[in-house]
């Protein structure tokens, strides 16, 4: 059983690693996509301006880089089973936010929202898998060899 769990964890993490890498390889397109869907609240705007002046890049571009890096790091940590529970919980919040902002099928008319609804349901199943990883953690420790059942 442990070998299957490890294999499944690695295959699951590939989704986040690939998604993060594609965001980093197309930072400007990702930043434009984020800017089209997310608005910065007026309360936070002065801080984003400070970040823009410190980094020398637009906030949405900085956010795109952070999101891509977070997905890669989170995916690697889940795949390597290092802090998997912690990163799974962080990923739950990330996927929830991404679903709310980018797959808002409730704001679209009936025939046009089918694809967005499927994307939201896919994210819901990903959240379910992340809950399993968060609940399972590293799993029980035993004195047997780790891959003794293979």
N, C-alpha and C positions, 0 to 999 in steps of 0.2 A: 504493500500500500504506500509506503513512503516514496518509492520511486515514481509511482503514478502521480502523487501529489506534487513532487518536485517538477516533473515533466509538465503537468498542467499549469503550475505556477509560472514556469518559464514561457510557455505558449501564451498564457494570458498577458504576461508583461510585455510581450512583443508588440501588442496593440499600442501601449503607451509609448514605448521606445520609438516605434515607427512614426506615430503621430507627432511626438515631440521633435523628432529629426526633420520631418517635413515642414514643421513650423519654423525651425531654425534655418532651413535652406531657402525659405521664402518669407523672410522676416517682414518685408514691406507689404506683401499681399496679406499676411496674417494680421499685421497692424491695421491695414485698411478694413479688413473684415471685422476686427474687434471694434474699430471706431464706428462702423456702420450700425453695430448692435448695442454698444455700451456707451452710456453717457456718464461723464464724471460729475458727481454731485458738487454743488457750489461750496459746500463745507470742506471738501477735500481738494478743490482746485488750487489753492495756494501751495499746498504741499507738492502737487504734481508739477507746478511751475518751478519750484525749488529743485525737484529731481531733474527736470529738463535742463536747468542751468548748470547743475552739477555734472550731469552725464554728457550734455551736449547733443542729446537726441530727443526726439518727440516722445512723450509719455507712452503713447500707444505702441511705439516701436520697442521701447523698454519693456512694456508689459508683454509684448509678443515674445521677446527673448526670454523673459522670466517664465512664462507659461511653457515654452518649449523645453527649457532647461528643467523645469519642475517635472514635466512628464517623463523626460529621459531618466532623471535621477530617481523618481518614484518607481518607474518601471524596472530599473536595474535593481533597486533595493528589494522590490517584491520578488524578482526573479532569483536574486542571490539569497533570499530569505534572511536579510540583514535589516532588522527594524521593520519587518514586513507588516506587522500589526499597526504600527504607528503610521507608516506610509499608506497603508490601505485606508485608514481613517481619514487622512488628509485627502486622499484621492476621492473618497466618497463625497466630501464637501466640494471638491473641484468639479466632479462630474455633475453633481446637483446644480452648481452654478452655471456650468456650460449648458446643461439641459434647459434651465430656466431662461437664459439669455439668447441662446442660439437655436433652440428647437421649440419655439413657442407656437405650437400647432393651434392653440386656442385663439390666437389672434389672426388666423388665416381662414379663408372660406373653405367650404367642404371639399371640393375636388382638388384644390391646390395643396391642402394640408396633409395629404396621404403620405408623401415622402417624409415630411417633418415628423409626423406621428410615428412612423417606423423608426426614425432616428431616435426619437424620445424613448420609445419602447426598448430599443437596443441599449440605450444608456441606462435604462431602468434595470435591465438584466446585468449590465456591467456593475451597477451599484450592488446588486444582489451577490455577485461573485466577490466583490470587495468586502461585503459584510461577512462572507464565509471565510475569507482570508483573515479579516480582523478577528473573527471569533475563534478561528483555529489557531492563529498565531504560529509559533514554531512547532506546535504539536507536542505530544507527550514524549518524554525522554525514557528510554529503556536501556537495559544493559546489552541488548542484542545488537548485532551489526545493523547499521542504518538500512542497508539494502538487502537484508536477510530474506525477504519474501519474494525476491525476483528470481 
